Amino acid sequence: MPPDTSAYYHVAYVWVAVVYVVYTISIGVRAKRARARLSAGVTDAASR
Amino acid sequence: MTSVPTSAAAPRADLPPATLPRPFGALFLLAVLAVIGLYIRSIYFTPIEAVQGAAQKIYYIHVPAAISAYLAYSLVALGSVMHLWLHDARADRLAESAAEVGLVFNTVVLTSGPLWAKPIWNTWWTWDARLTSTLFLWFIFAAYLVLRGAIDEPAMRARFAAVLAILGVLLIPFIHMSVYLFRTLHPMPIMLQPSAFQPNNPAPPLPPVMRTTFFLGMGAFMLLCVALVVARYRYAALRDAAAEANS
């Protein structure tokens, strides 16, 4: 009978998924802000 | 001093916002599906190892994350060398993007490892050569990103960061060889050795069902690594274009 070490495995799998999801969201949020700055810059440049 | 054009390969600022490139594309979707497939196969279709129990399944994410971190850091070195040689902002942007992604994968290695070590070694951490040098690698690339944030002048930032990255990547062969060079608690590679691939090996290191899960993990994590580098690069290109448009 294998030892019951499933708690560590569950925590590891959830933790790794959380790390990648949070990092993906951080790229998405930063890209969204950059797109907003870029379009604002374009608007400013067009109005000058 | 060599000037670095920040707008190299950046999106054109005169494009309407709807046509600006988005960071995530089909490659990222494919990578996410591959990782979901890995999770399903590992959790539901891969047997529990007899000696270690379910904690052994951390192997299918821990080792692929480590190899993917090496891949990302190798891209940092490639981008850094290309930048020092060609003074191209795109190479510097690749290095910056891969460094951040490599640090994320390195973080996964350094946190999933202790979760595996505790039930097997009865300790979260030990200062052996493999673990300590991997932690040092994390510090070097954390310092790389801090250095980039501390220097405003683009050419100087790119050059200093490139030198630090190239020196940092030299640690990777040492990390890989550390389990052979020193007496460590960390085990030697199971699959990443020539005997693992001998077709008539009477004692294969992993049964076929576990081996397939391992290789699926390698493919899924390396695909995710490349997809995240591409996404991070696209964000950096947008950021540089925005900085130029607002200057």
Contacts between the chains, C-beta under 8 A, distances in Angstrom:
chain1	res1	chain2	res2	distance
A	2	B	48	5.4
A	2	B	49	6.8
A	2	B	50	5.4
A	2	B	51	7.2
A	2	B	52	7.3
A	2	B	53	4.1
A	2	B	54	7.4
A	3	B	52	7.3
A	3	B	53	4.3
A	3	B	119	7.2
A	4	B	53	6.1
A	4	B	54	7.6
A	5	B	52	6.4
A	5	B	53	3.9
A	5	B	54	5.4
A	5	B	55	3.6
A	5	B	56	7.9
A	5	B	119	4.0
A	5	B	120	7.6
A	6	B	53	6.9
A	6	B	54	4.0
A	6	B	55	7.5
A	8	B	54	7.9
A	8	B	55	4.7
A	8	B	58	7.1
A	8	B	115	4.9
A	8	B	116	6.8
A	8	B	118	6.2
A	8	B	119	5.1
A	9	B	54	4.3
A	9	B	55	5.0
A	9	B	56	8.0
A	9	B	57	5.1
A	9	B	58	5.8
A	9	B	115	7.9
A	11	B	115	5.8
A	12	B	55	8.0
A	12	B	58	4.7
A	12	B	61	6.9
A	12	B	62	7.8
A	12	B	112	4.8
A	12	B	115	4.2
A	12	B	116	6.9
A	13	B	39	6.7
A	13	B	42	7.9
A	13	B	43	7.3
A	13	B	57	7.7
A	13	B	58	7.8
A	13	B	61	6.9
A	15	B	111	6.3
A	15	B	112	7.2
A	15	B	115	7.3
A	16	B	61	5.3
A	16	B	65	7.3
A	16	B	108	5.4
A	16	B	111	7.9
A	16	B	112	5.9
A	17	B	39	7.6
A	19	B	104	6.6
A	19	B	107	6.4
A	19	B	108	5.6
A	19	B	111	7.6
A	20	B	35	7.5
A	20	B	104	7.4
A	20	B	108	7.7
A	20	B	224	7.0
A	23	B	104	5.0
A	23	B	228	7.1
A	24	B	24	7.7
A	24	B	228	7.3
A	24	B	231	7.6
A	27	B	23	5.5
A	27	B	24	7.8
A	27	B	228	7.3
A	27	B	231	5.2
A	27	B	232	5.7
A	27	B	235	5.4
A	28	B	23	6.6
A	28	B	24	7.0
A	30	B	235	5.4
A	30	B	239	7.3
A	31	B	22	7.1
A	31	B	23	4.4
A	31	B	231	7.8
A	31	B	234	6.9
A	31	B	235	4.2
A	31	B	238	5.8
A	34	B	235	6.3
A	34	B	238	3.9
A	34	B	239	4.5
A	34	B	241	7.8
A	34	B	242	4.9
A	35	B	17	6.0
A	35	B	20	5.4
A	35	B	238	5.9
A	35	B	242	7.7
A	37	B	239	8.0
A	37	B	242	3.9
A	37	B	243	7.9
A	37	B	245	7.6
A	37	B	246	6.2
A	38	B	11	7.1
A	38	B	13	6.1
A	38	B	17	7.3
A	38	B	20	6.5
A	38	B	238	6.1
A	38	B	241	5.5
A	38	B	242	3.9
A	38	B	245	5.6
A	39	B	16	7.8
A	39	B	17	4.0
A	39	B	20	7.6
A	40	B	246	7.3
A	41	B	13	6.2
A	41	B	242	5.9
A	41	B	244	8.0
A	41	B	245	3.0
A	41	B	246	4.1
A	42	B	13	5.3
A	42	B	14	6.4
A	42	B	15	7.9
A	42	B	17	7.8
A	42	B	245	5.8
A	44	B	245	8.0
A	44	B	246	7.3
A	45	B	13	7.2
A	45	B	245	6.4
